[in-house]
Amino acid sequence: MAVGRLGENNTMVAKTNPSHKDIPQLSFEKALTELEGIVGKLERGDVELEESIVMYERGEALKAHCNQLLAQAEAKVEKITTDTAGRPSGTEPLDP
C-alpha cells in the first residue's frame, strides 16, 4: 500500500512502505518487543497518519511472524507421560 503526502508545492509525494524482509530473521522475543513498541506508539496517538499506517502494516507483519513462531514451537512441544506410580514413562504430542 502506497501512502502519499503533500509536498512543498501541494503535489502528492508518494511514500512507500518499508521493506519487511528483516522480519523472518527476527527471534520471537525481538519481534514481540518491536510489536509492543509499535502498539504503544499507536495507542498514544502521537504519530502522524502516514507514519501510523506504515507502522500498523509492519505491526501486522510482526504479529504474523510471532504467530508462526508460536505454532512451530507448539508443534515441537511434547507432554511427558507418567506411569501409575507417577514416574516419567515417555512422551506424547501436546494437545493444547
MMTF fields as JSON, N, C-alpha, C and O atoms, coordinates in Angstrom:
{
  "mmtfVersion": "1.0.0",
  "mmtfProducer": "UNKNOWN",
  "numBonds": 383,
  "numAtoms": 384,
  "numGroups": 96,
  "numChains": 1,
  "numModels": 1,
  "chainsPerModel": [1],
  "groupsPerChain": [96],
  "chainIdList": ["A"],
  "bondAtomList": [4, 2, 8, 6, 12, 10, 16, 14, 20, 18, 24, 22, 28, 26, 32, 30, 36, 34, 40, 38, 44, 42, 48, 46, 52, 50, 56, 54, 60, 58, 64, 62, 68, 66, 72, 70, 76, 74, 80, 78, 84, 82, 88, 86, 92, 90, 96, 94, 100, 98, 104, 102, 108, 106, 112, 110, 116, 114, 120, 118, 124, 122, 128, 126, 132, 130, 136, 134, 140, 138, 144, 142, 148, 146, 152, 150, 156, 154, 160, 158, 164, 162, 168, 166, 172, 170, 176, 174, 180, 178, 184, 182, 188, 186, 192, 190, 196, 194, 200, 198, 204, 202, 208, 206, 212, 210, 216, 214, 220, 218, 224, 222, 228, 226, 232, 230, 236, 234, 240, 238, 244, 242, 248, 246, 252, 250, 256, 254, 260, 258, 264, 262, 268, 266, 272, 270, 276, 274, 280, 278, 284, 282, 288, 286, 292, 290, 296, 294, 300, 298, 304, 302, 308, 306, 312, 310, 316, 314, 320, 318, 324, 322, 328, 326, 332, 330, 336, 334, 340, 338, 344, 342, 348, 346, 352, 350, 356, 354, 360, 358, 364, 362, 368, 366, 372, 370, 376, 374, 380, 378],
  "bondOrderList": [1, 1, 1, 1, 1, 1, 1, 1, 1, 1, 1, 1, 1, 1, 1, 1, 1, 1, 1, 1, 1, 1, 1, 1, 1, 1, 1, 1, 1, 1, 1, 1, 1, 1, 1, 1, 1, 1, 1, 1, 1, 1, 1, 1, 1, 1, 1, 1, 1, 1, 1, 1, 1, 1, 1, 1, 1, 1, 1, 1, 1, 1, 1, 1, 1, 1, 1, 1, 1, 1, 1, 1, 1, 1, 1, 1, 1, 1, 1, 1, 1, 1, 1, 1, 1, 1, 1, 1, 1, 1, 1, 1, 1, 1, 1],
  "groupList": [{"groupName": "MET", "atomNameList": ["N", "CA", "C", "O"], "elementList": ["N", "C", "C", "O"], "formalChargeList": [0, 0, 0, 0], "bondAtomList": [1, 0, 2, 1, 3, 2], "bondOrderList": [1, 1, 2], "singleLetterCode": "M", "chemCompType": "L-PEPTIDE LINKING"}, {"groupName": "ALA", "atomNameList": ["N", "CA", "C", "O"], "elementList": ["N", "C", "C", "O"], "formalChargeList": [0, 0, 0, 0], "bondAtomList": [1, 0, 2, 1, 3, 2], "bondOrderList": [1, 1, 2], "singleLetterCode": "A", "chemCompType": "L-PEPTIDE LINKING"}, {"groupName": "VAL", "atomNameList": ["N", "CA", "C", "O"], "elementList": ["N", "C", "C", "O"], "formalChargeList": [0, 0, 0, 0], "bondAtomList": [1, 0, 2, 1, 3, 2], "bondOrderList": [1, 1, 2], "singleLetterCode": "V", "chemCompType": "L-PEPTIDE LINKING"}, {"groupName": "GLY", "atomNameList": ["N", "CA", "C", "O"], "elementList": ["N", "C", "C", "O"], "formalChargeList": [0, 0, 0, 0], "bondAtomList": [1, 0, 2, 1, 3, 2], "bondOrderList": [1, 1, 2], "singleLetterCode": "G", "chemCompType": "PEPTIDE LINKING"}, {"groupName": "ARG", "atomNameList": ["N", "CA", "C", "O"], "elementList": ["N", "C", "C", "O"], "formalChargeList": [0, 0, 0, 0], "bondAtomList": [1, 0, 2, 1, 3, 2], "bondOrderList": [1, 1, 2], "singleLetterCode": "R", "chemCompType": "L-PEPTIDE LINKING"}, {"groupName": "LEU", "atomNameList": ["N", "CA", "C", "O"], "elementList": ["N", "C", "C", "O"], "formalChargeList": [0, 0, 0, 0], "bondAtomList": [1, 0, 2, 1, 3, 2], "bondOrderList": [1, 1, 2], "singleLetterCode": "L", "chemCompType": "L-PEPTIDE LINKING"}, {"groupName": "GLU", "atomNameList": ["N", "CA", "C", "O"], "elementList": ["N", "C", "C", "O"], "formalChargeList": [0, 0, 0, 0], "bondAtomList": [1, 0, 2, 1, 3, 2], "bondOrderList": [1, 1, 2], "singleLetterCode": "E", "chemCompType": "L-PEPTIDE LINKING"}, {"groupName": "ASN", "atomNameList": ["N", "CA", "C", "O"], "elementList": ["N", "C", "C", "O"], "formalChargeList": [0, 0, 0, 0], "bondAtomList": [1, 0, 2, 1, 3, 2], "bondOrderList": [1, 1, 2], "singleLetterCode": "N", "chemCompType": "L-PEPTIDE LINKING"}, {"groupName": "THR", "atomNameList": ["N", "CA", "C", "O"], "elementList": ["N", "C", "C", "O"], "formalChargeList": [0, 0, 0, 0], "bondAtomList": [1, 0, 2, 1, 3, 2], "bondOrderList": [1, 1, 2], "singleLetterCode": "T", "chemCompType": "L-PEPTIDE LINKING"}, {"groupName": "LYS", "atomNameList": ["N", "CA", "C", "O"], "elementList": ["N", "C", "C", "O"], "formalChargeList": [0, 0, 0, 0], "bondAtomList": [1, 0, 2, 1, 3, 2], "bondOrderList": [1, 1, 2], "singleLetterCode": "K", "chemCompType": "L-PEPTIDE LINKING"}, {"groupName": "PRO", "atomNameList": ["N", "CA", "C", "O"], "elementList": ["N", "C", "C", "O"], "formalChargeList": [0, 0, 0, 0], "bondAtomList": [1, 0, 2, 1, 3, 2], "bondOrderList": [1, 1, 2], "singleLetterCode": "P", "chemCompType": "L-PEPTIDE LINKING"}, {"groupName": "SER", "atomNameList": ["N", "CA", "C", "O"], "elementList": ["N", "C", "C", "O"], "formalChargeList": [0, 0, 0, 0], "bondAtomList": [1, 0, 2, 1, 3, 2], "bondOrderList": [1, 1, 2], "singleLetterCode": "S", "chemCompType": "L-PEPTIDE LINKING"}, {"groupName": "HIS", "atomNameList": ["N", "CA", "C", "O"], "elementList": ["N", "C", "C", "O"], "formalChargeList": [0, 0, 0, 0], "bondAtomList": [1, 0, 2, 1, 3, 2], "bondOrderList": [1, 1, 2], "singleLetterCode": "H", "chemCompType": "L-PEPTIDE LINKING"}, {"groupName": "ASP", "atomNameList": ["N", "CA", "C", "O"], "elementList": ["N", "C", "C", "O"], "formalChargeList": [0, 0, 0, 0], "bondAtomList": [1, 0, 2, 1, 3, 2], "bondOrderList": [1, 1, 2], "singleLetterCode": "D", "chemCompType": "L-PEPTIDE LINKING"}, {"groupName": "ILE", "atomNameList": ["N", "CA", "C", "O"], "elementList": ["N", "C", "C", "O"], "formalChargeList": [0, 0, 0, 0], "bondAtomList": [1, 0, 2, 1, 3, 2], "bondOrderList": [1, 1, 2], "singleLetterCode": "I", "chemCompType": "L-PEPTIDE LINKING"}, {"groupName": "GLN", "atomNameList": ["N", "CA", "C", "O"], "elementList": ["N", "C", "C", "O"], "formalChargeList": [0, 0, 0, 0], "bondAtomList": [1, 0, 2, 1, 3, 2], "bondOrderList": [1, 1, 2], "singleLetterCode": "Q", "chemCompType": "L-PEPTIDE LINKING"}, {"groupName": "PHE", "atomNameList": ["N", "CA", "C", "O"], "elementList": ["N", "C", "C", "O"], "formalChargeList": [0, 0, 0, 0], "bondAtomList": [1, 0, 2, 1, 3, 2], "bondOrderList": [1, 1, 2], "singleLetterCode": "F", "chemCompType": "L-PEPTIDE LINKING"}, {"groupName": "TYR", "atomNameList": ["N", "CA", "C", "O"], "elementList": ["N", "C", "C", "O"], "formalChargeList": [0, 0, 0, 0], "bondAtomList": [1, 0, 2, 1, 3, 2], "bondOrderList": [1, 1, 2], "singleLetterCode": "Y", "chemCompType": "L-PEPTIDE LINKING"}, {"groupName": "CYS", "atomNameList": ["N", "CA", "C", "O"], "elementList": ["N", "C", "C", "O"], "formalChargeList": [0, 0, 0, 0], "bondAtomList": [1, 0, 2, 1, 3, 2], "bondOrderList": [1, 1, 2], "singleLetterCode": "C", "chemCompType": "L-PEPTIDE LINKING"}],
  "groupTypeList": [0, 1, 2, 3, 4, 5, 3, 6, 7, 7, 8, 0, 2, 1, 9, 8, 7, 10, 11, 12, 9, 13, 14, 10, 15, 5, 11, 16, 6, 9, 1, 5, 8, 6, 5, 6, 3, 14, 2, 3, 9, 5, 6, 4, 3, 13, 2, 6, 5, 6, 6, 11, 14, 2, 0, 17, 6, 4, 3, 6, 1, 5, 9, 1, 12, 18, 7, 15, 5, 5, 1, 15, 1, 6, 1, 9, 2, 6, 9, 14, 8, 8, 13, 8, 1, 3, 4, 10, 11, 3, 8, 6, 10, 5, 13, 10],
  "groupIdList": [1, 2, 3, 4, 5, 6, 7, 8, 9, 10, 11, 12, 13, 14, 15, 16, 17, 18, 19, 20, 21, 22, 23, 24, 25, 26, 27, 28, 29, 30, 31, 32, 33, 34, 35, 36, 37, 38, 39, 40, 41, 42, 43, 44, 45, 46, 47, 48, 49, 50, 51, 52, 53, 54, 55, 56, 57, 58, 59, 60, 61, 62, 63, 64, 65, 66, 67, 68, 69, 70, 71, 72, 73, 74, 75, 76, 77, 78, 79, 80, 81, 82, 83, 84, 85, 86, 87, 88, 89, 90, 91, 92, 93, 94, 95, 96],
  "secStructList": [7, 7, 3, 3, 3, 3, 7, 6, 6, 1, 7, 3, 3, 3, 3, 7, 7, 7, 7, 7, 6, 6, 4, 4, 4, 1, 7, 2, 2, 2, 2, 2, 2, 2, 2, 2, 2, 2, 2, 2, 2, 2, 2, 2, 6, 7, 1, 7, 2, 2, 2, 2, 2, 2, 2, 2, 2, 2, 2, 2, 2, 2, 2, 2, 2, 2, 2, 2, 2, 2, 2, 2, 2, 2, 2, 2, 7, 3, 3, 3, 3, 3, 7, 6, 6, 1, 7, 3, 3, 3, 3, 3, 3, 7, 7, 7],
  "xCoordList": [0.846, 0.0, 0.888, 1.733, 0.7, 1.47, 0.687, -0.531, 1.402, 0.806, 1.422, 2.613, 0.638, 1.173, 1.072, 0.366, 1.782, 1.705, 1.858, 2.361, 1.428, 1.568, 2.969, 3.465, 3.596, 4.929, 4.856, 3.801, 5.985, 6.075, 5.108, 4.541, 4.908, 4.018, 2.668, 2.045, 2.22, 0.928, 0.733, -0.4, 1.809, 1.688, 1.864, 2.572, 1.224, 1.272, 2.644, 3.12, 3.267, 4.559, 4.317, 3.794, 4.69, 4.46, 5.411, 6.581, 4.899, 5.712, 5.406, 4.26, 6.404, 6.17, 6.46, 7.183, 5.885, 6.096, 7.529, 8.158, 8.047, 9.396, 9.371, 8.327, 10.496, 10.603, 10.479, 10.974, 9.822, 9.684, 10.565, 10.32, 11.589, 12.449, 13.213, 13.612, 13.424, 14.181, 13.356, 13.922, 12.055, 11.19, 11.416, 11.483, 11.536, 11.735, 12.991, 13.062, 13.968, 15.193, 15.093, 15.972, 14.044, 13.903, 13.506, 12.71, 14.074, 13.635, 12.242, 11.797, 11.573, 10.246, 10.312, 9.485, 11.308, 11.425, 11.662, 11.071, 12.524, 12.796, 11.573, 11.25, 10.898, 9.696, 8.61, 7.943, 8.433, 7.417, 7.737, 6.841, 8.999, 9.405, 9.119, 8.598, 9.465, 9.194, 7.691, 7.227, 6.932, 5.479, 4.882, 3.998, 5.35, 4.86, 5.179, 4.377, 6.353, 6.711, 5.789, 5.38, 5.47, 4.558, 3.182, 2.586, 2.679, 1.364, 1.347, 0.389, 2.405, 2.482, 2.425, 1.707, 3.183, 3.186, 1.823, 1.34, 1.204, -0.109, -1.174, -2.063, -1.091, -2.065, -1.944, -2.946, -0.707, -0.508, -1.079, -1.484, -1.111, -1.669, -0.783, -1.265, 0.502, 1.39, 2.171, 3.25, 1.614, 2.251, 1.361, 0.138, 1.984, 1.219, 0.535, 0.993, -0.548, -1.353, -0.528, -0.637, 0.287, 1.088, 1.979, 2.037, 2.665, 3.58, 2.82, 3.298, 1.65, 0.874, 0.415, 0.335, 0.115, -0.278, 0.895, 0.735, 2.067, 3.268, 3.585, 3.916, 3.48, 3.74, 2.736, 3.107, 1.462, 0.428, 0.719, 0.591, 1.112, 1.411, 2.604, 2.594, 3.617, 4.765, 4.32, 4.749, 3.47, 2.947, 2.189, 2.315, 1.415, 0.694, 1.668, 1.448, 2.74, 3.747, 4.47, 4.753, 4.766, 5.408, 4.481, 4.927, 3.21, 2.225, 2.145, 2.129, 2.095, 2.046, 3.3, 3.218, 4.445, 5.71, 5.689, 6.076, 5.243, 5.17, 4.215, 4.521, 3.065, 2.106, 2.714, 2.5, 3.464, 4.11, 5.143, 5.204, 5.948, 6.949, 6.303, 6.805, 5.203, 4.495, 3.93, 4.007, 3.37, 2.828, 3.934, 3.732, 5.104, 6.233, 6.681, 6.998, 6.707, 7.121, 6.125, 6.524, 4.83, 3.81, 3.921, 3.698, 4.262, 4.4, 5.569, 5.567, 6.558, 7.735, 7.571, 8.276, 6.651, 6.487, 5.794, 4.823, 6.311, 5.706, 5.339, 5.969, 4.319, 3.881, 4.547, 4.562, 5.087, 5.698, 4.587, 3.74, 4.598, 3.606, 4.212, 5.428, 3.354, 3.816, 3.103, 2.014, 3.744, 3.096, 2.207, 2.061, 1.624, 0.695, 1.367, 0.702, 2.683, 3.421, 3.871, 4.473, 3.573, 3.94, 5.32, 5.805, 5.959, 7.298, 7.167, 6.26, 8.07, 8.034, 8.167, 9.038, 7.281, 7.302, 7.462, 7.606, 7.441, 7.576, 7.006, 6.771, 6.794, 6.214, 5.126, 5.063, 4.276, 3.246, 3.04, 3.377, 2.485, 2.281, 1.388, 0.434, 1.71, 0.931, -0.348, -0.327, -1.462, -2.759, -3.259, -3.927, -2.922, -3.258, -4.708, -5.154],
  "yCoordList": [-1.173, 0.0, 1.231, 1.394, 2.087, 3.324, 4.42, 4.534, 5.201, 6.323, 7.574, 7.591, 8.622, 9.853, 10.986, 10.899, 12.041, 13.26, 14.44, 14.294, 15.597, 16.789, 17.349, 17.53, 17.618, 18.209, 19.715, 20.268, 20.379, 21.825, 22.598, 23.596, 22.16, 22.895, 22.189, 22.232, 21.536, 20.869, 19.773, 19.489, 19.16, 17.999, 16.747, 16.762, 15.689, 14.457, 13.803, 13.584, 13.498, 12.826, 11.416, 11.233, 10.422, 9.035, 8.623, 9.005, 7.855, 7.307, 5.813, 5.423, 4.988, 3.554, 2.931, 3.493, 1.772, 1.048, 0.568, 0.258, 0.505, -0.04, -1.54, -2.184, -2.066, -3.495, -4.256, -3.817, -5.376, -6.228, -7.466, -8.482, -7.381, -8.533, -8.988, -10.149, -8.098, -8.456, -9.263, -9.923, -9.224, -9.854, -11.359, -11.853, -12.115, -13.572, -13.95, -15.053, -13.071, -13.372, -13.0, -13.357, -12.294, -11.864, -13.028, -13.886, -13.041, -14.023, -13.616, -12.491, -14.543, -14.248, -13.057, -12.148, -13.077, -12.018, -10.647, -9.658, -10.581, -9.296, -8.808, -7.621, -9.716, -9.333, -8.844, -7.847, -9.541, -9.154, -7.808, -6.987, -7.572, -6.288, -5.15, -4.106, -5.357, -4.313, -4.105, -2.969, -5.195, -5.087, -4.327, -3.491, -4.605, -3.884, -2.393, -1.557, -2.059, -0.656, 0.047, 1.187, -0.646, -0.086, 0.139, 1.201, -0.851, -0.722, 0.459, 1.232, 0.596, 1.71, 3.061, 3.959, 3.209, 4.476, 4.756, 5.888, 3.734, 3.935, 4.248, 5.063, 3.609, 3.886, 5.306, 5.931, 5.817, 7.188, 8.202, 9.297, 7.84, 8.727, 9.891, 10.878, 9.801, 10.915, 10.704, 11.267, 9.888, 9.578, 10.126, 9.992, 10.741, 11.26, 10.114, 8.972, 10.416, 9.415, 8.56, 7.334, 9.186, 8.434, 7.42, 6.251, 7.89, 7.019, 5.924, 4.793, 6.246, 5.248, 4.123, 2.974, 4.428, 3.391, 2.455, 1.235, 3.029, 2.23, 1.375, 0.196, 1.981, 1.25, 0.119, -0.982, 0.392, -0.632, -1.824, -2.975, -1.541, -2.624, -3.45, -4.676, -2.796, -3.538, -4.353, -5.493, -3.774, -4.5, -5.75, -6.79, -5.662, -6.835, -7.917, -9.1, -7.516, -8.481, -9.106, -10.304, -8.304, -8.826, -9.793, -10.828, -9.462, -10.333, -11.676, -12.721, -11.659, -12.901, -13.741, -14.963, -13.091, -13.789, -14.429, -15.587, -13.685, -14.228, -15.417, -16.429, -15.301, -16.411, -17.652, -18.768, -17.463, -18.586, -19.251, -20.477, -18.437, -18.989, -19.737, -20.778, -19.217, -19.899, -21.238, -22.234, -21.261, -22.507, -23.545, -24.727, -23.097, -24.016, -24.552, -25.735, -23.697, -24.127, -25.115, -26.117, -24.849, -25.756, -27.13, -28.148, -27.161, -28.436, -29.244, -30.472, -28.579, -29.268, -29.71, -30.606, -29.089, -29.382, -30.73, -31.037, -31.519, -32.802, -32.836, -32.192, -33.593, -33.754, -35.007, -36.056, -34.894, -36.042, -36.879, -36.367, -38.158, -39.06, -39.778, -39.947, -40.191, -40.887, -42.228, -42.428, -43.143, -44.43, -44.289, -43.192, -45.374, -45.32, -44.892, -44.412, -45.067, -44.656, -43.195, -42.68, -42.525, -41.123, -40.902, -39.772, -41.968, -41.847, -41.548, -42.06, -40.72, -40.46, -41.757, -42.581, -41.931, -43.162, -42.911, -43.864, -41.691, -41.392, -40.018, -39.204, -39.789, -38.519, -38.788, -39.853, -37.785, -37.809, -36.379, -35.438, -36.199, -34.831, -34.037, -34.566, -32.781, -31.884, -31.526, -31.183, -31.604, -31.207, -30.006, -30.158, -28.793, -27.607, -27.433, -26.486],
  "zCoordList": [0.0, 0.0, 0.0, 0.88, -0.973, -1.03, -0.324, -0.464, 0.418, 1.128, 0.559, 0.248, 0.416, -0.131, 0.861, 1.865, 0.563, 1.382, 0.441, -0.672, 0.884, 0.065, 0.207, 1.319, -0.91, -0.924, -0.778, -0.468, -1.002, -0.818, -1.696, -1.253, -2.932, -3.831, -3.974, -5.035, -2.888, -2.817, -3.859, -4.247, -4.314, -5.193, -4.334, -3.327, -4.742, -3.973, -4.134, -5.248, -2.993, -2.978, -2.47, -1.37, -3.258, -2.871, -1.76, -1.748, -0.848, 0.227, 0.278, 0.505, 0.072, 0.036, 1.39, 2.213, 1.597, 2.846, 2.955, 1.944, 4.157, 4.319, 4.047, 4.144, 3.716, 3.461, 4.781, 5.819, 4.715, 5.891, 5.751, 6.401, 4.905, 4.638, 5.871, 5.952, 6.83, 8.027, 9.022, 9.893, 8.913, 9.916, 10.036, 11.162, 8.951, 9.116, 9.903, 10.446, 9.975, 10.715, 12.196, 12.98, 12.581, 13.973, 14.87, 14.487, 16.068, 17.059, 17.535, 17.31, 18.19, 18.727, 19.676, 19.611, 20.558, 21.568, 20.943, 21.376, 19.926, 19.273, 18.506, 18.539, 17.819, 17.073, 18.024, 17.749, 19.135, 20.105, 20.736, 20.93, 21.056, 21.629, 20.66, 21.053, 19.385, 18.394, 18.232, 18.129, 18.21, 18.08, 19.263, 19.076, 20.461, 21.643, 21.549, 21.964, 21.001, 20.818, 19.833, 20.05, 18.755, 17.751, 18.364, 18.185, 19.081, 19.71, 20.674, 20.699, 21.465, 22.411, 21.722, 22.163, 20.638, 19.904, 19.288, 19.332, 18.715, 18.09, 19.135, 18.889, 20.291, 21.353, 21.892, 22.239, 21.962, 22.443, 21.453, 21.845, 20.186, 19.174, 18.802, 18.246, 19.095, 18.784, 17.486, 17.3, 16.595, 15.319, 14.208, 14.254, 13.215, 12.086, 11.349, 11.407, 10.665, 9.983, 9.032, 9.05, 8.212, 7.237, 7.938, 7.559, 8.961, 9.685, 10.424, 10.514, 10.951, 11.681, 10.762, 11.195, 9.511, 8.555, 8.287, 8.283, 8.066, 7.822, 9.055, 8.933, 10.237, 11.473, 11.663, 12.068, 11.37, 11.51, 10.605, 11.021, 9.366, 8.425, 8.909, 8.796, 9.44, 9.976, 11.187, 11.365, 12.008, 13.163, 12.755, 13.402, 11.704, 11.199, 10.749, 11.008, 10.076, 9.62, 10.821, 10.818, 11.84, 13.05, 13.78, 14.277, 13.845, 14.503, 13.792, 14.442, 12.476, 11.715, 11.961, 12.088, 12.026, 12.28, 13.671, 13.828, 14.666, 16.03, 16.084, 16.714, 15.43, 15.409, 14.762, 15.236, 13.69, 13.007, 13.926, 14.014, 14.605, 15.516, 16.677, 17.102, 17.186, 18.271, 17.801, 18.521, 16.607, 16.058, 15.887, 16.166, 15.425, 15.276, 16.637, 16.766, 17.633, 18.972, 19.553, 20.148, 19.389, 19.896, 19.25, 19.905, 17.972, 17.27, 17.824, 17.732, 18.394, 18.926, 20.374, 20.84, 21.073, 22.496, 22.66, 21.968, 23.582, 23.89, 25.363, 26.202, 25.644, 27.022, 27.594, 26.95, 28.786, 29.449, 30.064, 30.796, 29.762, 30.34, 31.539, 31.631, 32.445, 33.64, 33.772, 33.234, 34.501, 34.765, 35.996, 36.535, 36.434, 37.568, 38.868, 39.786, 38.946, 40.144, 40.071, 41.013, 38.941, 38.793, 38.227, 38.191, 37.783, 37.194, 35.699, 35.043, 35.158, 33.711, 32.929, 33.21, 31.933, 31.153, 29.663, 28.897, 29.243, 27.815, 27.509, 28.402, 26.246, 25.816, 24.784, 24.17, 24.62, 23.589, 23.117, 23.836, 21.906, 21.408, 22.354, 22.925, 22.503, 23.35, 22.631, 21.449, 23.336, 22.783, 23.578, 24.601, 23.087, 23.894, 24.04, 24.688]
}
